[in-house]
Amino acid sequence: MNELLVVLAMTTSGLVWNNFGYFSAWRKHKDDDDWDGFDKKKLRNDLILGAILGVGSYFYGTFTGNLIDIADANQFIGAVIGGFGLVAAVDKFIVGGILSK
């Protein structure tokens, strides 16, 4: 198994999972002249949390044996999409359990 590709796929899953709302907000406000953009501190914190969730999902997937071998671009994209379940589990554990939010 190419571990680096698996880590990149899980990290990408975490970033997409945690930050997809920014894409929606950008699409909604991109043509609005009064929109000042995103709060850069909040965006930075969300990117860091997304990366942590992705790395955490890699470790969780390694522990549970739920990771796949990635050999091409299609499998990478499938691993990113399939990683959302692992990211959600890690998200609920970290944000819900440890941070109690």
N, C-alpha and C positions, 0 to 999 in steps of 0.2 A: 504494500500500500504506500502510495506517495504521501507521506505525512504532511508535507508543506502544502500541497493542494487541498488536503482535507482541512487543515487549519485555516487556510484562506477561504474556503467555502463556508465554514462555520462562522468565521469572523464576518464575512459578507452577509450571512443570514442574520447575525446579530445587529449589524448596522442597518440593514433594510428593515428588520422587524421594529427596531427602536426609533427609526427616523423617517418612516414613510409618511407621517403626518406633515413633515416639512414640504415634501413634494406636493401634497394636496394643497397646502396653504400657498405655496408658490404659484401653482396653477390658478388658484382663486384670485390672488392679488397681484400677479405680475404686470397687469396693465393698469393698475390703480396708481395714480400719481401721488396720492397721499400716503401710500404705504412706504414705511422706512426700512423694510426688510426684517430679517430675523434678529433676535437678541443673540449676539455672538457668544456671550458667556453661556447662555442656555444651550445653544447649538453645540458648543464645545463639550459641555458636560454630557449632552445626549450622545455625541459621537464616542466619547470615552466609555459611557455606559454600554453602548452598542457593541464596542470592541470587547469589553469585559464579558458581556453576555455571550458573544461568539466564542471566545476562548473557553469560557465556562462550559458552553455546550459541547465543545470538542472533548473536554475532559469527562463530562457526563456521558457522552456518546462512547468514549473509549471504555469507561467503566461498565456501561451496560451492553456494549457490543453492538450498538446501533449505527455504526459508521460504515460507509461503503467505500470501495476502492474506486478512485477516480483515474480514468485513463484518457478521456477526451473532453472536449468542451461541453458536449451534451450531458455527460455525467456530472460535470462541475455544476452546470445550471440545475440539474436534478438534485444534486446534493445541497445547493443553496435553498431550493424550495423545500426539500425534505427536512432541512435543518431547522425550519421554523418551529416544528414540534419540540425539538430539543431546546431551542432558544426559549420557547414559551415556558417549558418546565423550569429552566434555570432562572428565567425572569421571575416566575412566581416564587421560587425559593429565595432568591436574593432580595428582590424588592418587597415581596409579601412577607417572607419569613424573617430575614435578617434586619431589613430596614423598617419593617412594620408599616408600610404605606399602603 
